[in-house]
Amino acid sequence: MTRKEFEEAVRDAAGSLPKRFRDRLENVEIVVEEGTADGKFLGLYQGIPHTERGTGYSGVLPDKITLFKRAIEAECEANGLDIRQEIARVVRHEIAHHFGIDDGRLEDLGAY
């Protein structure tokens, strides 16, 4: 998958979120980095989750969600996964962190 196709799949995944979530995605940027095929992470959330934002939350840099292209491609190839579905899964996972949902809660919800 080309970089352009990958980025398009990321936009599609974010755009396919339910409206109630899309409307609350504020001060967050979603980016694609090449990364490495042996990367430990498929995606990474960096920022202040909604659950930790108080009245003093203003004038801060945007939260950042990074998807690691090579790691996702390697994961899909190794496990026979559809790359667009995996991109959508990683986008949802990292956006869940943006809303304050940690990995343990995602496991409890059956998101893994």
C-alpha positions as a printed NumPy array, in Angstrom:
array([[  0.   ,   0.   ,   0.   ],
       [  1.398,   3.384,  -0.921],
       [  1.807,   6.104,   1.683],
       [ -1.011,   8.07 ,   0.035],
       [ -3.364,   5.045,   0.123],
       [ -2.435,   4.391,   3.742],
       [ -3.151,   7.991,   4.747],
       [ -6.46 ,   7.832,   2.878],
       [ -7.384,   4.678,   4.814],
       [ -6.559,   6.5  ,   8.065],
       [ -8.813,   9.429,   7.07 ],
       [-11.567,   6.998,   6.103],
       [-11.252,   5.208,   9.446],
       [-11.467,   8.455,  11.422],
       [-14.339,   9.647,   9.246],
       [-16.277,   6.433,   9.822],
       [-16.429,   6.924,  13.586],
       [-19.886,   7.594,  14.992],
       [-20.75 ,  11.286,  14.834],
       [-20.865,  11.62 ,  18.63 ],
       [-17.149,  10.705,  18.731],
       [-16.108,  12.691,  15.653],
       [-17.75 ,  15.78 ,  17.13 ],
       [-15.682,  15.403,  20.32 ],
       [-12.326,  14.918,  18.597],
       [-10.841,  18.234,  19.533],
       [ -7.241,  19.355,  19.587],
       [ -5.961,  16.059,  18.178],
       [ -3.874,  15.359,  15.108],
       [ -3.64 ,  11.942,  13.443],
       [ -0.372,  11.324,  11.603],
       [  1.345,   8.461,   9.788],
       [  4.997,   7.619,  10.33 ],
       [  6.885,   4.922,   8.496],
       [  8.267,   3.292,  11.642],
       [  9.851,  -0.122,  11.33 ],
       [  8.421,  -3.518,  10.49 ],
       [  9.714,  -4.86 ,  13.813],
       [  8.129,  -2.007,  15.708],
       [  6.638,  -2.758,  19.084],
       [  3.676,  -0.454,  18.534],
       [  1.155,  -0.176,  15.716],
       [ -0.038,   3.169,  17.021],
       [  0.683,   5.645,  19.774],
       [ -1.415,   8.256,  21.562],
       [  0.406,  11.226,  23.059],
       [ -1.54 ,  13.902,  24.849],
       [ -3.95 ,  14.703,  27.619],
       [ -7.016,  12.424,  27.595],
       [-10.436,  14.037,  27.877],
       [-10.83 ,  12.508,  31.335],
       [ -7.793,  14.452,  32.595],
       [ -8.6  ,  17.839,  31.086],
       [ -9.621,  20.409,  33.627],
       [-10.587,  24.037,  33.568],
       [ -6.949,  24.997,  32.937],
       [ -6.832,  23.053,  29.69 ],
       [ -6.123,  25.697,  27.095],
       [ -3.293,  26.859,  24.907],
       [ -1.75 ,  23.393,  24.736],
       [ -0.285,  21.652,  21.725],
       [ -2.629,  19.207,  19.985],
       [ -2.75 ,  15.619,  21.124],
       [ -1.079,  13.355,  18.608],
       [ -2.121,   9.94 ,  17.363],
       [  0.587,   8.247,  15.321],
       [  0.062,   5.185,  13.165],
       [  3.199,   3.251,  12.232],
       [  2.798,   2.164,   8.626],
       [  5.489,  -0.53 ,   8.415],
       [  4.479,  -2.115,  11.718],
       [  0.825,  -2.3  ,  10.646],
       [  1.774,  -3.724,   7.259],
       [  4.019,  -6.339,   8.904],
       [  1.276,  -7.286,  11.378],
       [ -1.216,  -7.718,   8.547],
       [  1.168,  -9.774,   6.441],
       [  2.174, -12.016,   9.355],
       [ -1.413, -12.688,  10.445],
       [ -3.364, -12.51 ,   7.186],
       [ -5.266,  -9.401,   8.246],
       [ -6.992,  -6.926,   5.965],
       [ -4.889,  -3.77 ,   6.153],
       [ -7.813,  -1.343,   5.958],
       [ -9.599,  -3.148,   8.792],
       [ -6.419,  -3.157,  10.87 ],
       [ -5.862,   0.558,  10.256],
       [ -9.44 ,   1.219,  11.39 ],
       [ -8.883,  -0.924,  14.495],
       [ -5.686,   0.934,  15.416],
       [ -7.343,   4.329,  14.825],
       [-10.263,   3.354,  17.102],
       [ -7.845,   2.022,  19.738],
       [ -5.789,   5.225,  19.86 ],
       [ -8.883,   7.43 ,  19.807],
       [-10.172,   5.44 ,  22.778],
       [ -7.011,   6.537,  24.631],
       [ -7.786,  10.141,  23.604],
       [-11.116,   9.738,  25.406],
       [ -9.409,   8.275,  28.491],
       [-10.019,   4.564,  27.949],
       [ -6.941,   2.546,  28.9  ],
       [ -5.792,  -0.834,  27.56 ],
       [ -7.257,  -2.728,  30.51 ],
       [-10.707,  -1.27 ,  29.914],
       [-10.419,  -1.966,  26.17 ],
       [ -9.691,  -5.604,  27.022],
       [-12.709,  -5.692,  29.35 ],
       [-14.836,  -4.328,  26.501],
       [-13.563,  -7.037,  24.144],
       [-11.871,  -4.52 ,  21.857],
       [ -8.816,  -6.761,  21.419]])
